[in-house]
Amino acid sequence: MYKRQLEYLGIAIGELATHSTFEETVYLLWNGRLPTRGELAEFEGKIRANYDLPPRIAELLAVMPKEAQPAHAIRTLISAMGLIDPKPNSTDLASIREKATRLLGVAPTLLAAFDRHRKGKALVAPNKTLSLAENFLYMLNGERPTPTMAKALDVCLVLHTDHGLNNSTFTARVIISTMSDIYSAITGAIGSLRGPLHGGANEGVMVMLGEIPSVGAAKGYVEEKLARKDKIMGFGHRVYKSYDPRATHLKVLAKQLAEDTGNISLYEKSSAIEEAMATAVAAKGIYPNVDFYSATTYHCIGLPLDLFTPMFVVGRIGGWSAHIIEQLSD
Ligand code: COA
């Protein structure tokens, strides 16, 4: 097996996951270079200024069905952000950057607010002194996460931010290429990402881990599924016919978090599935992808299962926006 390298603008994904932050990574994608300290502080300030839930969106949220799926809720709420923009169709670069920053800053709030709304809990106002990842967990749970959990989520967001011309990014590009608006482009991209063969696979992985009763049962489970020609969620990739570089990092993170949070059996089941897949189908170039170990990681961070895919949406808004900016620039 040969290894593929994933880079954002020439910087290895591992470097960014280890030394950067989600906000800094998005700056890199939107500007083609890393920021200075001052530029990063300014960019973080602009994102944080958009953490608040707009009052008209809060009214909409209040009447949304509590039984709605969060992936549908965030798609609708992102689309609704276009209703309160006095100039939703502007496509000049300054406007697009401003709108993208607004969506980036508000998306975690929309998701956390919907989760609390459906559970009948009071909404938690954002804390603008916190990073996007830490503030999301704070608004979701009503208490500040430990630094380890905040860092883990931040690393997940970095790893999920961009990935070339994948299906949802292609969708965003197709929509914006008609000189449509950023709200339509990102709403369409969410619809694409939600599918179980794309970003929805992380939820499928967790369901699978729940169906496997013990580590010892993993091999038989995989063999039975493959014999029925079923797909194993979290494996295979249109581009990678080798180990997904993002999975390399998520595997390490998942193991550490699983140990810390008493979820080691999830990690061990995942390893057993990986082993069984290596024997059965590695010859076809099918290895774990980004979604495989992100399932255990998100579970250990404490996210409810149906927030896994919307969490991917929050990170990918950075990448979709970068592509929209690029498309409109040239
Ligand atoms: N489990 C079992 N077999 C798989 C598989 C998986 N996850 N992914 C691919 N295969 C098999 C196919 O059945 C096919 O076998 P065949 O040649 O005997 O018919 C072969 O590998 C090629 O599959 P194909 O669907 O053509 O690969 P692709 O590159 O077009 O598909 C995905 C890529 C991502 C759509 C596919 O691997 C998949 O559905 N994975 C599961 C969902 C997932 O994790 N998605 C997240 C991607 S980041």
Boltz pocket constraint, residues with backbone or C-beta under 6 A from the ligand:
constraints:
  - pocket:
      binder: B
      contacts: [[A, 196], [A, 197], [A, 198], [A, 199], [A, 201], [A, 229], [A, 230], [A, 231], [A, 232], [A, 233], [A, 234], [A, 235], [A, 236], [A, 237], [A, 238], [A, 239], [A, 281], [A, 284], [A, 286], [A, 289], [A, 290], [A, 291]]
      max_distance: 6.0
